[in-house]
Amino acid sequence: MKSETLIYPRSSSRTSISAELIPEQIFKDYTESANVLSISPKASAALSRRCLQNLIQNYAGIKGKSLDDEITQLISTGKLPTYITASIDAIRNIGNFAAHPKKSQQSGEIVEVETGEAEWTLDVLESLFDFYFIQPSIINEKKDALNKKLNDLGKPKMK
């Protein structure tokens, strides 16, 4: 008797993010994190942590002795909106649960990453992508269009 198996490609239930606006390596880590979320929240959280550190070091221009130090420096710049600063350290903490077996002081059991926690890390990354890559691109497009009109009218460009 012959059996058949239908295999579907793995995909994420997350809203799609524009790959063209996000740097390739960051986008690859984010996509992998989103794709493994339902299979392994632990792997998803660890990839989100890696993605955050890459973004902070290479796009916020902050290099510290640890991710904790880098997050502290990033928050202290005052450049991020408060809704991001209130959540950004969640990625580090949840990622640490994923990367290092930590035992609960109450139960003695290893603390696992829950799906909702790993989803939160992806939410925070999406907010950072919006802040660093998506909104600046949208604003530049609109500014370029307005400057073209101003130029056609013989007016100076926007400040």
PABAKE-827145 format. One line per 10 residues: number of its first residue (from 1); for each residue x, y, z of N, C-alpha, C, O. Coordinates in Angstrom, 2 decimals. Example, Ala and Ser with C-alpha at 12.3 -4.5 7.8 and 13.67 -1.06 7.14 Angstrom:
1	13.19 -5.69 7.80 12.30 -4.50 7.80 13.20 -3.30 7.80 14.24 -3.32 8.46 | 12.85 -2.25 7.08 13.67 -1.06 7.14 12.90 0.03 7.87 13.41 1.14 8.04
END
This chain:
1	0.84 -1.17 0.00 0.00 0.00 0.00 0.89 1.24 0.00 1.83 1.35 0.78 | 0.57 2.13 -0.86 1.35 3.34 -1.04 0.70 4.48 -0.25 -0.52 4.65 -0.28 | 1.53 5.25 0.47 0.96 6.40 1.19 1.57 7.68 0.65 2.70 7.70 0.17 | 0.81 8.72 0.74 1.29 10.02 0.28 1.22 11.02 1.42 0.34 10.97 2.27 | 2.18 11.91 1.41 2.21 12.97 2.41 2.26 14.30 1.70 3.08 14.52 0.81 | 1.38 15.18 2.10 1.37 16.52 1.53 2.12 17.43 2.48 1.78 17.54 3.66 | 3.14 18.08 1.97 3.98 18.95 2.80 3.75 20.39 2.39 3.83 20.73 1.21 | 3.48 21.23 3.37 3.30 22.65 3.11 4.55 23.40 3.55 5.18 23.03 4.53 | 4.90 24.44 2.82 6.07 25.22 3.27 5.77 25.92 4.59 4.65 26.35 4.84 | 6.79 26.02 5.42 6.62 26.75 6.68 6.48 28.22 6.38 7.19 28.78 5.53
11	5.58 28.84 7.07 5.44 30.28 6.91 5.03 30.88 8.24 4.64 30.17 9.17 | 5.13 32.15 8.31 4.82 32.86 9.53 3.41 33.42 9.44 2.94 33.77 8.36 | 2.75 33.49 10.57 1.42 34.10 10.61 1.54 35.61 10.83 0.52 36.30 10.94 | 2.74 36.12 10.91 2.95 37.54 11.14 2.70 38.32 9.87 2.83 37.80 8.76 | 2.33 39.58 10.05 2.13 40.46 8.91 3.45 40.61 8.17 4.52 40.68 8.78 | 3.36 40.65 6.88 4.62 40.74 6.13 5.22 42.13 6.24 4.52 43.14 6.27 | 6.52 42.14 6.29 7.29 43.38 6.37 8.03 43.53 5.06 8.50 42.55 4.48 | 8.14 44.75 4.60 8.79 45.03 3.33 10.29 44.73 3.40 11.04 45.41 4.11 | 10.71 43.72 2.67 12.12 43.31 2.69 13.03 44.36 2.08 14.20 44.44 2.45 | 12.51 45.17 1.17 13.39 46.13 0.50 13.84 47.27 1.40 14.83 47.93 1.10
21	13.14 47.53 2.49 13.51 48.64 3.37 14.39 48.23 4.54 14.99 49.08 5.20 | 14.47 46.95 4.80 15.21 46.46 5.96 16.50 45.79 5.48 16.47 45.00 4.54 | 17.63 46.11 6.12 18.90 45.48 5.72 18.79 43.95 5.68 18.14 43.34 6.52 | 19.44 43.37 4.69 19.29 41.94 4.39 19.54 41.02 5.59 18.71 40.16 5.87 | 20.67 41.19 6.30 20.97 40.27 7.40 19.95 40.39 8.53 19.56 39.39 9.12 | 19.53 41.60 8.82 18.52 41.80 9.86 17.20 41.16 9.41 16.54 40.49 10.20 | 16.83 41.37 8.17 15.59 40.80 7.65 15.63 39.28 7.67 14.64 38.63 8.01 | 16.78 38.69 7.31 16.91 37.23 7.33 16.73 36.68 8.74 16.01 35.70 8.94 | 17.37 37.30 9.72 17.23 36.84 11.11 15.80 37.01 11.60 15.25 36.13 12.27 | 15.19 38.15 11.27 13.80 38.40 11.67 12.87 37.35 11.06 12.03 36.77 11.75
31	13.02 37.10 9.76 12.16 36.14 9.06 12.33 34.75 9.65 11.35 34.03 9.85 | 13.57 34.36 9.91 13.81 33.04 10.51 13.18 32.97 11.90 12.58 31.95 12.26 | 13.31 34.03 12.67 12.71 34.08 14.00 11.19 33.92 13.91 10.60 33.17 14.69 | 10.57 34.62 12.98 9.11 34.53 12.81 8.70 33.14 12.33 7.68 32.61 12.76 | 9.50 32.55 11.44 9.15 31.24 10.88 9.27 30.10 11.89 8.54 29.12 11.78 | 10.17 30.21 12.85 10.33 29.12 13.83 9.49 29.33 15.09 9.48 28.48 15.98 | 8.79 30.45 15.17 8.03 30.78 16.38 7.11 29.65 16.84 7.13 29.30 18.01 | 6.32 29.09 15.93 5.36 28.06 16.33 6.04 26.73 16.67 5.48 25.92 17.41 | 7.23 26.51 16.15 7.96 25.27 16.40 8.82 25.39 17.65 8.86 24.47 18.48 | 9.51 26.52 17.79 10.42 26.72 18.92 10.47 28.18 19.33 11.26 28.96 18.78
41	9.63 28.57 20.30 9.70 29.94 20.80 11.10 30.29 21.31 11.53 31.44 21.23 | 11.81 29.29 21.83 13.17 29.50 22.34 14.10 29.93 21.21 14.85 30.90 21.36 | 14.05 29.24 20.09 14.89 29.60 18.93 14.48 30.96 18.39 15.33 31.76 18.00 | 13.18 31.22 18.35 12.69 32.50 17.87 13.22 33.65 18.73 13.67 34.66 18.20 | 13.16 33.49 20.04 13.63 34.54 20.95 15.13 34.76 20.82 15.60 35.90 20.86 | 15.89 33.68 20.66 17.34 33.82 20.50 17.68 34.57 19.21 18.58 35.40 19.20 | 16.97 34.27 18.13 17.19 34.98 16.87 16.77 36.44 16.96 17.41 37.31 16.37 | 15.70 36.72 17.70 15.27 38.11 17.89 16.33 38.89 18.65 16.61 40.05 18.33 | 16.93 38.25 19.64 18.00 38.89 20.41 19.19 39.21 19.51 19.76 40.30 19.58 | 19.55 38.27 18.65 20.65 38.46 17.70 20.32 39.62 16.74 21.17 40.45 16.45
51	19.09 39.65 16.28 18.62 40.70 15.37 18.72 42.07 16.04 19.17 43.04 15.42 | 18.29 42.15 17.29 18.36 43.41 18.04 19.80 43.89 18.17 20.08 45.06 17.93 | 20.70 43.00 18.54 22.10 43.40 18.72 22.70 43.88 17.40 23.46 44.85 17.39 | 22.39 43.22 16.32 22.86 43.64 15.00 22.35 45.04 14.68 23.10 45.89 14.21 | 21.08 45.29 14.93 20.48 46.60 14.66 21.14 47.69 15.51 21.49 48.75 15.00 | 21.31 47.42 16.80 21.90 48.42 17.69 23.34 48.74 17.27 23.73 49.91 17.21 | 24.12 47.71 16.99 25.53 47.93 16.67 25.72 48.57 15.30 26.54 49.47 15.14 | 24.98 48.12 14.31 25.24 48.54 12.94 24.36 49.68 12.43 24.71 50.31 11.43 | 23.24 49.95 13.08 22.35 51.00 12.59 22.10 52.10 13.61 21.77 53.22 13.24 | 22.25 51.79 14.89 22.19 52.84 15.91 23.61 53.30 16.24 23.79 54.32 16.91
61	24.61 52.55 15.78 26.00 52.93 15.98 26.49 52.82 17.41 27.36 53.58 17.83 | 25.92 51.87 18.15 26.30 51.71 19.56 26.96 50.34 19.73 26.38 49.31 19.39 | 28.17 50.36 20.28 28.85 49.11 20.60 29.27 49.19 22.05 30.01 50.08 22.46 | 28.79 48.24 22.83 29.11 48.22 24.25 29.74 46.90 24.63 30.01 46.06 23.77 | 29.96 46.71 25.92 30.59 45.47 26.37 29.61 44.30 26.42 30.02 43.14 26.48 | 28.30 44.61 26.38 27.27 43.57 26.39 26.01 44.15 25.77 25.90 45.37 25.59 | 25.06 43.29 25.45 23.79 43.77 24.91 23.08 44.64 25.94 22.45 45.63 25.58 | 23.17 44.27 27.19 22.57 45.07 28.26 23.12 46.50 28.23 22.37 47.46 28.31 | 24.43 46.61 28.12 25.09 47.92 28.05 24.65 48.69 26.81 24.40 49.89 26.87 | 24.55 48.00 25.69 24.14 48.65 24.44 22.71 49.16 24.52 22.41 50.25 24.04
71	21.82 48.36 25.12 20.42 48.80 25.28 20.36 50.03 26.18 19.64 50.98 25.88 | 21.11 50.01 27.28 21.15 51.16 28.19 21.62 52.41 27.45 21.03 53.48 27.60 | 22.68 52.27 26.66 23.18 53.42 25.88 22.15 53.91 24.88 21.94 55.11 24.72 | 21.49 52.97 24.19 20.49 53.34 23.20 19.33 54.09 23.85 18.89 55.12 23.33 | 18.84 53.59 24.95 17.73 54.25 25.65 18.16 55.64 26.11 17.38 56.59 26.02 | 19.39 55.76 26.61 19.86 57.05 27.14 20.05 58.11 26.07 20.18 59.29 26.39 | 20.08 57.72 24.78 20.18 58.73 23.73 18.93 59.58 23.66 18.97 60.72 23.19 | 17.81 59.05 24.13 16.55 59.78 24.09 15.94 59.86 22.70 14.97 60.59 22.50 | 16.49 59.12 21.74 16.00 59.18 20.36 14.79 58.29 20.10 13.99 58.56 19.22 | 14.66 57.22 20.88 13.57 56.28 20.65 12.28 56.74 21.31 12.32 57.37 22.37
81	11.14 56.44 20.69 9.86 56.75 21.34 9.71 55.91 22.61 10.27 54.82 22.71 | 8.97 56.43 23.57 8.84 55.74 24.85 8.20 54.36 24.72 8.52 53.46 25.50 | 7.31 54.17 23.76 6.69 52.85 23.61 7.72 51.79 23.21 7.52 50.61 23.48 | 8.81 52.21 22.59 9.88 51.25 22.26 10.81 51.08 23.46 11.17 49.95 23.81 | 11.19 52.17 24.10 12.11 52.05 25.24 11.49 51.24 26.37 12.20 50.58 27.14 | 10.16 51.28 26.48 9.49 50.52 27.54 9.54 49.02 27.30 9.33 48.23 28.22 | 9.81 48.61 26.06 9.76 47.18 25.73 11.07 46.60 25.22 11.21 45.37 25.17 | 12.02 47.43 24.86 13.22 46.93 24.17 14.03 45.93 25.01 14.60 45.00 24.46 | 14.07 46.13 26.32 14.85 45.22 27.16 14.19 43.85 27.27 14.84 42.89 27.71 | 12.92 43.74 26.88 12.26 42.43 26.89 12.98 41.47 25.95 13.09 40.28 26.24
91	13.45 41.99 24.82 14.14 41.11 23.86 15.39 40.50 24.50 15.65 39.31 24.34 | 16.14 41.32 25.22 17.36 40.81 25.86 17.01 39.77 26.92 17.60 38.69 26.96 | 16.04 40.09 27.79 15.69 39.17 28.87 15.11 37.86 28.35 15.51 36.79 28.79 | 14.17 37.95 27.43 13.56 36.74 26.88 14.60 35.96 26.07 14.63 34.73 26.13 | 15.44 36.66 25.33 16.52 36.01 24.59 17.49 35.30 25.51 18.03 34.25 25.16 | 17.72 35.87 26.68 18.59 35.21 27.66 17.98 33.92 28.18 18.70 32.94 28.41 | 16.64 33.89 28.37 15.99 32.63 28.76 16.25 31.57 27.70 16.44 30.40 28.01 | 16.25 32.01 26.44 16.44 31.08 25.33 17.88 30.58 25.24 18.12 29.41 24.97 | 18.83 31.47 25.47 20.24 31.14 25.27 20.90 30.48 26.47 21.88 29.74 26.32 | 20.38 30.74 27.66 21.03 30.25 28.88 20.01 29.55 29.76 18.99 30.14 30.11
101	20.26 28.29 30.13 19.31 27.60 31.00 19.32 28.20 32.41 20.25 27.98 33.18 | 18.29 28.96 32.71 18.17 29.61 34.02 17.08 28.90 34.81 16.01 28.61 34.28 | 17.36 28.62 36.08 16.37 27.94 36.92 15.59 28.94 37.75 16.13 29.93 38.25 | 14.31 28.66 37.88 13.45 29.47 38.74 13.90 29.30 40.18 14.17 28.19 40.63 | 13.96 30.40 40.91 14.36 30.32 42.32 13.24 29.71 43.16 13.49 29.21 44.25 | 12.02 29.76 42.66 10.90 29.21 43.41 10.71 27.72 43.16 10.56 26.94 44.10 | 10.70 27.32 41.88 10.40 25.92 41.57 11.64 25.09 41.28 11.60 23.86 41.37 | 12.75 25.74 40.93 13.95 25.01 40.57 13.94 24.50 39.14 14.91 23.89 38.69 | 12.84 24.75 38.42 12.74 24.31 37.03 13.37 25.34 36.10 13.40 26.54 36.40 | 13.86 24.86 34.96 14.43 25.76 33.96 13.30 26.61 33.38 12.24 26.09 33.01
111	13.54 27.90 33.30 12.54 28.84 32.78 12.55 28.75 31.25 13.57 28.96 30.61 | 11.40 28.42 30.69 11.26 28.29 29.24 10.68 29.56 28.65 10.02 30.34 29.34 | 10.93 29.78 27.38 10.35 30.90 26.65 8.97 30.47 26.17 8.82 29.43 25.53 | 7.97 31.27 26.49 6.61 30.99 26.05 6.36 31.66 24.70 7.01 32.64 24.36 | 5.42 31.12 23.96 5.12 31.64 22.62 4.79 33.13 22.65 5.28 33.89 21.82 | 3.97 33.55 23.60 3.60 34.96 23.70 4.80 35.86 23.96 4.85 36.99 23.48 | 5.76 35.37 24.72 6.98 36.15 24.98 7.81 36.29 23.70 8.31 37.37 23.39 | 7.95 35.20 22.97 8.71 35.25 21.71 8.00 36.15 20.70 8.65 36.87 19.94 | 6.66 36.12 20.70 5.91 37.03 19.82 6.17 38.48 20.19 6.31 39.34 19.31 | 6.25 38.76 21.48 6.52 40.12 21.94 7.86 40.61 21.40 7.99 41.77 21.00
121	8.87 39.74 21.39 10.18 40.16 20.88 10.07 40.55 19.41 10.71 41.50 18.97 | 9.26 39.82 18.65 9.05 40.16 17.24 8.30 41.48 17.10 8.59 42.28 16.21 | 7.32 41.71 17.98 6.58 42.99 17.96 7.53 44.17 18.19 7.44 45.18 17.50 | 8.42 44.02 19.15 9.37 45.10 19.46 10.31 45.32 18.27 10.60 46.46 17.92 | 10.78 44.24 17.67 11.63 44.38 16.48 10.90 45.12 15.37 11.48 45.98 14.71 | 9.63 44.80 15.16 8.86 45.48 14.12 8.75 46.97 14.41 8.80 47.79 13.49 | 8.59 47.33 15.68 8.56 48.75 16.05 9.89 49.42 15.75 9.93 50.55 15.27 | 10.98 48.71 16.03 12.31 49.25 15.72 12.52 49.39 14.21 13.10 50.37 13.75 | 12.05 48.42 13.45 12.16 48.50 11.99 11.40 49.72 11.48 11.88 50.45 10.62 | 10.21 49.93 12.03 9.40 51.08 11.63 10.15 52.38 11.92 10.18 53.29 11.10
131	10.75 52.45 13.10 11.47 53.66 13.52 12.73 53.90 12.69 12.97 55.02 12.23 | 13.54 52.86 12.51 14.84 53.03 11.85 14.80 52.98 10.33 15.59 53.65 9.67 | 13.89 52.21 9.76 13.94 51.98 8.32 12.69 52.41 7.56 12.79 53.08 6.53 | 11.52 52.04 8.05 10.29 52.25 7.27 9.85 53.70 7.27 9.68 54.29 6.20 | 9.67 54.30 8.45 9.21 55.70 8.50 10.19 56.67 7.83 9.74 57.54 7.09 | 11.50 56.55 8.05 12.41 57.45 7.34 12.27 57.34 5.82 12.35 58.35 5.11 | 12.06 56.13 5.31 11.89 55.94 3.87 10.61 56.61 3.38 10.61 57.27 2.34 | 9.52 56.43 4.12 8.24 57.05 3.74 8.37 58.57 3.76 7.91 59.24 2.83 | 8.97 59.10 4.80 9.14 60.56 4.91 10.01 61.09 3.78 9.69 62.13 3.19 | 11.10 60.39 3.46 11.97 60.84 2.36 11.24 60.85 1.02 11.43 61.77 0.23
141	10.42 59.83 0.78 9.64 59.80 -0.47 8.70 61.00 -0.56 8.61 61.65 -1.60 | 8.00 61.28 0.54 7.06 62.40 0.56 7.80 63.73 0.43 7.35 64.64 -0.27 | 8.92 63.83 1.10 9.72 65.05 1.05 10.25 65.28 -0.37 10.23 66.41 -0.87 | 10.73 64.22 -1.01 11.22 64.34 -2.39 10.12 64.81 -3.34 10.35 65.65 -4.20 | 8.91 64.26 -3.17 7.79 64.65 -4.02 7.43 66.13 -3.81 7.18 66.85 -4.77 | 7.42 66.57 -2.55 7.10 67.97 -2.26 8.21 68.89 -2.77 7.93 69.95 -3.32 | 9.46 68.48 -2.59 10.58 69.30 -3.09 10.53 69.44 -4.61 10.91 70.48 -5.15 | 10.08 68.40 -5.29 9.94 68.48 -6.75 8.90 69.55 -7.11 9.12 70.36 -8.01 | 7.77 69.55 -6.40 6.74 70.56 -6.65 7.27 71.96 -6.34 7.06 72.89 -7.11 | 7.97 72.08 -5.21 8.52 73.38 -4.84 9.51 73.86 -5.90 9.52 75.03 -6.26
151	10.33 72.94 -6.40 11.29 73.28 -7.45 10.57 73.76 -8.71 10.99 74.74 -9.33 | 9.50 73.07 -9.09 8.72 73.46 -10.27 8.12 74.86 -10.12 7.90 75.55 -11.11 | 7.87 75.26 -8.88 7.31 76.58 -8.61 8.39 77.64 -8.40 8.09 78.81 -8.19 | 9.66 77.21 -8.45 10.76 78.14 -8.23 10.96 78.48 -6.76 11.57 79.50 -6.43 | 10.45 77.64 -5.88 10.56 77.86 -4.44 11.72 77.04 -3.87 12.14 76.06 -4.48 | 12.25 77.45 -2.70 13.34 76.68 -2.09 12.83 75.34 -1.54 11.65 75.18 -1.23 | 13.76 74.40 -1.44 13.43 73.08 -0.90 13.05 73.18 0.57 13.34 74.17 1.25 | 12.40 72.11 1.05 12.06 72.02 2.48 13.32 72.06 3.33 14.40 71.68 2.88 | 13.16 72.53 4.54 14.29 72.56 5.48 14.50 71.19 6.07 15.40 71.01 6.89
END
